[in-house]
Every structure is written in C-alpha cells, then in structure tokens.
Amino acid sequence: MKIDQALGWYHTSNSQRYRTTEGVTVLVVQNKLGHRGPNYGSRAADGKKRVLILGDSFTEGSHVGEDELFSNIIAISNSSLEVMNAGVGGWSTVQEYLYLKEFGLDLHPNLVLLMFFDNDLDENCLSFYPSIGPRPFASIQNGQLMIRQHPSPEEWRKYVLPIPFAEKLNRYSLAYNFFNFRVYQTLRASYLNRLEYEDVKKIAAYPKMEIVRKLFHEMRQMLNERGTLFAVGLIPSRQDAQKGSSDIQSSMLSLCKEEGIPCVSLLQPLKEKYDKGIKPYWESDIHWNRVGHGVASETVGKFIHGLFSSAR
C-alpha cells in the first residue's frame, strides 16, 4: 500500500509479497499499475474486450494465489477478454468512483464491473480506515452527493500510535507503520474495536443507500458518455451466504433494477457450496478461499459473457 491524499491509499506497482491465511501461504503479485493480474497495453488488443473490475479486499483477493484469483481465472478461460483487477483492500465505493474518474477511464475498458460488499454502506460515510489512514467520504447535502476528498485526519488519529506527526509518519515511515499496526493496534485491539463500533453508530441514520444510488448514477453516466458498459456484482458476507438470504443484497438488487444497472449476486451460488458441505470462505477470515474464488469466476464470468452478448 501507499498512502495517497486523493484516494486514501492505493497499491504500489511492480511488487510482490507472501501472505499466510490459516496455514496456507500464497504469493501475491502486483503489476505495473498496482493491479493483480497480467500487464496489458494502454488499450485492449485487437479482437479483445477489456473488463475493469473495481472493489475492495474481496476483489483484490490477496488470500489466494495468482492461478486461484477469480479475475485471472475469468481471463484464462476466455481468450477474448482482458481482465484488469483494480481491487484494493479497504476501499469504499467512494474511493472506487474516484479511481475510475481519475485513472480508470484512461485504461479504456469496454466494461466496468464494480464489486460491492456489505460494509461499503458504512465505509462510504467514514473519513478513515482505522488501520490504514484517512480517506475520502460521501454525504448528501440538499439532495446532492457531496464527496469530501481531503478530510481532516482528526477522527483517524485516535486509532493510531499517539506521537507527533503521526499522519506524516504513516505516509512515509515503514518503521512507524510496522510498529503502529503490528504492535500498538494489536495490543489495543479490544479498545480500538469499541472505538470503531461507536464511530459506526454515529452514522447509523445516514442515507447510505441513497449515497450508493448517486455514486452508481454518476459512474453509469460517466461511462455511458464513452460507450462503456457498467455493471455491479454483489458479494455476501459469510453468514448470509450460509443462510442464503440477505436484506442488503435484496435492497441492492432492487436499487440496480430501479436504476437499470445490470447486477449479479453471488449469494445463491455460494450457498450451494455450503449446502454441499464445501466451504467457500475461510473459517477465521471473512474472505473467500480458493473455492469461493472458483464460484466467483464461474458466476461472474457467465455474467460478463451475457453482457457482451446482449450488447452486440
């Protein structure tokens, strides 16, 4: 990650790291754009369609290797597609919108697929991510969508090591980041979790669904002007996937239908795995394992194929 005043943070380019989840270690590679997946040219190659996928840690998929990542599986299984995975851990819909506006359009996608996870509703309204830093957030004022791109770091500072110049150190010092995240925030985890709970309670009455609606509207309008398709993928929580129902997914499906935005939900395909005794999520982590990415690749891949077929 690299701290950034405009986006909050983003992935560094040309880097790799190992990650271990529940005893499984994988190599995570970030290409020249900081994306996961192969390097592509400035425009899609002849005869190919380019898909830009936006999202958070589920989309980034740092819990699985390169050959298990859903976006890579989609690209490998369909030679007519270039799939660019711009997912970044912790990002909100607001950050994904800003990335699309500032950088994504220059990648000349034929389709932008935004992957939405339940906690985006809250994170769109928060001016920080506790373990990372301040970030842009949204509100509704006089019926209009307002994005504050450079929020004050005051709300974030209470989560980090209380020393002078914490914001600057967070941005430039690897030593500070390591000690703050691995030591300070680990030792004070219970207290910091209570703080975060109280901060989320403060935004309980915010018009969160309306914020998402307006963000989707802005993205669709931006892309329509360029003849680019826009669609949404819905990621359920592990608990909702196990029971096969979700109030948030139902509301999001209704919102997309009202706005005329193509939408695919992963709720039922993931539940089918649980019904067969197969776990598509990690046990101690909220994210998909390789099984979940396999489900996502099949479901989202078919959805993408259908969108391009109907657009002919």
C-alpha positions in Angstrom: 0.0 0.0 0.0 1.0 3.6 -0.5 -0.8 6.4 1.4 -2.3 9.0 -1.0 -4.2 12.2 -0.2 -6.6 11.9 -3.2 -7.6 8.2 -2.9 -6.6 7.5 0.7 -4.3 4.7 -0.4 -3.5 2.5 -3.4 -1.3 -0.4 -4.4 2.3 0.2 -5.2 3.4 -1.0 -8.7 5.7 -4.0 -9.5 5.7 -5.6 -6.1 5.1 -8.9 -4.6 4.6 -10.3 -1.1 3.7 -13.5 0.7 0.5 -13.8 2.7 -0.5 -16.6 5.0 -4.1 -17.4 5.9 -5.0 -20.3 8.1 -1.7 -22.0 7.4 -1.9 -21.5 3.6 0.9 -19.3 2.2 0.4 -17.7 -1.3 2.4 -15.2 -3.4 0.6 -12.0 -4.2 1.9 -10.1 -7.2 1.0 -6.5 -8.2 1.8 -5.5 -11.8 3.0 -2.1 -13.2 -0.4 -0.5 -12.4 -0.6 -2.0 -8.9 -3.3 -4.3 -10.1 -3.3 -8.1 -9.6 -3.1 -10.0 -12.9 -1.0 -9.6 -16.1 0.3 -6.4 -17.6 -1.8 -5.1 -20.5 -1.3 -2.4 -23.1 -2.8 1.0 -23.0 -5.8 -0.3 -24.9 -7.3 -3.7 -25.4 -5.6 -5.8 -28.0 -7.3 -6.3 -31.4 -10.3 -8.6 -31.1 -10.4 -8.4 -27.3 -12.8 -6.7 -24.8 -11.3 -5.1 -21.7 -13.0 -5.5 -18.3 -12.0 -3.3 -15.4 -13.1 -4.7 -12.0 -13.3 -2.3 -9.1 -13.7 -3.4 -5.5 -12.1 -4.0 -2.1 -10.2 -6.8 -0.5 -12.6 -9.5 -1.8 -11.8 -8.3 -5.4 -8.1 -7.9 -4.6 -8.1 -11.4 -3.4 -4.8 -11.4 -1.6 -5.8 -14.6 0.3 -5.3 -16.7 -2.9 -2.5 -17.2 -5.4 -2.4 -15.9 -9.0 -3.9 -19.0 -10.5 -6.8 -19.1 -8.0 -7.8 -15.4 -8.2 -11.3 -15.2 -9.8 -10.4 -12.4 -12.2 -7.4 -14.3 -13.5 -9.5 -17.5 -14.0 -12.0 -15.5 -16.0 -9.3 -14.1 -18.3 -7.7 -17.5 -18.7 -11.0 -19.3 -19.5 -12.0 -16.6 -22.1 -9.2 -15.6 -24.5 -11.3 -12.8 -25.9 -11.1 -10.9 -22.6 -8.6 -8.7 -20.9 -9.5 -8.6 -17.2 -7.9 -5.8 -15.1 -8.3 -6.3 -11.3 -8.1 -2.9 -9.6 -9.4 -4.1 -6.2 -7.7 -2.5 -3.2 -8.2 -3.7 0.4 -10.3 -1.4 2.5 -11.6 0.7 -0.4 -15.1 2.0 -0.3 -17.4 2.8 -3.3 -16.4 6.4 -3.0 -12.7 5.5 -3.5 -13.6 3.2 -6.4 -15.6 6.0 -8.0 -12.6 8.4 -7.6 -10.2 5.9 -9.0 -12.4 5.3 -12.0 -12.7 9.1 -12.6 -9.1 9.9 -12.2 -7.4 6.7 -13.6 -9.8 4.0 -14.7 -11.2 5.8 -17.7 -7.7 6.1 -19.2 -7.5 2.3 -19.3 -10.2 2.3 -22.0 -12.4 -0.5 -20.6 -15.3 -1.9 -22.5 -17.0 -2.9 -19.2 -16.5 -1.6 -15.7 -17.7 -4.1 -13.1 -18.0 -2.8 -9.5 -17.9 -5.5 -6.9 -20.0 -4.3 -3.8 -19.6 -5.8 -0.3 -22.0 -5.1 2.5 -19.6 -2.9 4.6 -19.3 -0.4 1.7 -22.5 1.2 3.0 -20.8 2.2 6.2 -17.3 2.9 4.7 -18.7 5.3 2.2 -19.6 7.6 5.1 -16.4 7.2 7.2 -13.4 9.6 6.8 -10.9 6.9 7.8 -9.9 3.3 7.9 -8.6 2.6 11.4 -5.6 0.5 10.4 -4.6 2.4 7.2 -5.4 6.1 7.3 -7.8 9.0 6.4 -9.8 8.6 3.2 -12.4 10.5 1.1 -16.0 10.0 2.1 -19.5 11.0 0.9 -22.6 12.7 2.3 -25.9 14.0 0.9 -26.5 17.8 1.2 -29.6 19.4 -0.1 -30.3 16.3 -2.1 -26.9 16.4 -3.8 -24.0 13.9 -3.5 -21.0 15.6 -1.8 -17.6 14.0 -1.7 -15.0 15.3 0.7 -11.8 14.2 -0.9 -9.3 15.6 1.7 -10.9 15.0 5.1 -9.3 16.1 8.4 -7.2 13.3 10.0 -8.6 14.1 13.5 -11.0 11.2 13.6 -8.4 8.7 12.4 -5.7 9.9 14.9 -7.4 8.3 17.9 -6.8 4.9 16.4 -3.0 5.2 16.0 0.1 5.5 18.0 -0.2 8.9 19.7 3.0 10.6 18.7 3.7 13.9 16.9 3.5 14.0 13.1 1.6 10.7 13.1 -0.1 11.4 9.7 3.2 12.2 8.0 4.9 9.2 9.6 2.1 7.0 8.5 2.6 8.2 4.9 6.4 8.0 4.7 7.8 5.7 7.5 7.8 1.9 7.2 9.1 1.6 10.7 6.1 3.6 12.1 3.6 1.6 10.0 5.1 -1.7 11.3 5.1 -0.7 14.9 1.7 1.0 14.8 -0.1 -1.8 13.0 1.8 -4.9 14.3 2.3 -3.8 17.9 0.2 -0.8 19.0 -3.0 -1.7 17.3 -2.6 -5.4 18.1 -2.1 -4.7 21.8 -5.1 -2.3 21.9 -7.4 -4.3 19.6 -10.3 -4.6 22.1 -10.3 -0.8 22.9 -9.9 0.2 19.2 -12.8 -2.2 18.2 -15.0 -0.4 20.7 -14.0 3.0 19.3 -14.8 1.8 15.8 -18.2 0.4 16.9 -19.0 3.9 18.4 -18.0 5.6 15.2 -20.2 3.4 13.1 -23.1 4.1 15.4 -22.7 7.8 14.7 -23.5 7.2 11.0 -26.4 4.9 11.6 -29.0 7.4 10.4 -27.1 8.5 7.3 -28.8 7.9 3.9 -26.4 5.2 3.0 -28.4 3.6 0.2 -29.0 6.9 -1.4 -25.3 7.6 -1.4 -24.7 4.4 -3.2 -27.5 5.1 -5.7 -26.0 8.5 -6.5 -22.5 7.1 -6.8 -23.8 4.4 -9.2 -25.7 7.1 -11.2 -22.5 9.2 -11.5 -20.4 6.2 -12.7 -23.0 5.0 -15.2 -23.4 8.5 -16.6 -19.6 8.9 -16.9 -19.3 5.6 -18.7 -22.3 6.0 -20.9 -20.8 9.1 -22.4 -17.9 6.9 -23.6 -20.0 3.9 -24.7 -18.7 1.8 -21.9 -20.9 -0.8 -20.0 -21.4 -0.5 -16.3 -22.5 -3.4 -14.0 -22.4 -4.4 -10.4 -21.5 -7.6 -8.6 -22.8 -8.3 -5.1 -20.7 -10.1 -2.6 -22.5 -11.5 0.5 -21.0 -11.9 3.9 -20.1 -15.5 5.0 -23.1 -15.5 7.4 -25.5 -14.5 4.7 -24.0 -17.0 2.2 -24.5 -19.8 4.8 -28.2 -19.0 5.3 -28.9 -17.9 1.7 -30.6 -14.6 2.4 -29.5 -11.0 2.8 -31.5 -7.8 3.4 -28.7 -5.7 2.0 -28.5 -7.9 -1.2 -32.2 -7.6 -1.7 -32.0 -3.8 -1.3 -29.1 -3.6 -3.7 -30.8 -5.8 -6.3 -33.8 -3.5 -6.1 -31.7 -0.4 -6.4 -29.9 -1.7 -9.5 -33.2 -2.7 -11.1 -34.6 0.7 -10.5 -31.5 2.4 -12.0 -31.4 0.0 -14.9 -27.9 -1.3 -14.0 -27.1 -4.9 -14.7 -26.4 -6.8 -11.5 -25.3 -10.2 -10.4 -25.4 -11.6 -6.9 -23.1 -14.3 -5.6 -25.4 -15.2 -2.7 -27.1 -18.4 -4.1 -24.0 -19.8 -5.9 -22.0 -19.6 -2.6 -24.9 -21.0 -0.6 -25.0 -24.0 -2.9 -21.4 -24.8 -1.9 -22.3 -24.7 1.8 -25.3 -26.9 1.1 -22.9 -29.5 -0.3 -20.6 -29.3 2.7 -18.0 -27.3 0.9 -16.7 -24.0 2.5 -16.1 -21.1 0.1 -14.9 -18.8 2.8 -12.0 -19.1 5.3 -13.0 -20.1 8.8 -11.3 -17.3 10.7 -11.2 -14.7 8.0 -14.2 -13.0 6.3 -12.9 -13.5 2.7 -13.2 -16.2 0.1 -10.8 -19.1 -0.1 -9.9 -20.7 -3.5 -13.3 -22.4 -3.6 -15.1 -19.0 -3.2 -12.9 -17.6 -6.0 -13.9 -20.5 -8.2 -17.5 -19.8 -7.6 -17.0 -16.1 -8.3 -15.1 -16.8 -11.5 -17.8 -19.1 -12.9 -20.7 -16.8 -11.9 -19.1 -13.5 -12.8 -17.6 -15.0 -16.0 -21.1 -16.1 -17.3 -22.5 -12.7 -16.3 -19.8 -10.8 -18.3 -20.3 -13.1 -21.3 -24.0 -12.3 -21.2 -23.5 -8.6 -21.0 -21.2 -8.5 -24.1 -23.5 -10.9 -26.0 -26.6 -8.7 -25.4 -24.6 -5.5 -26.3 -23.9 -6.8 -29.8 
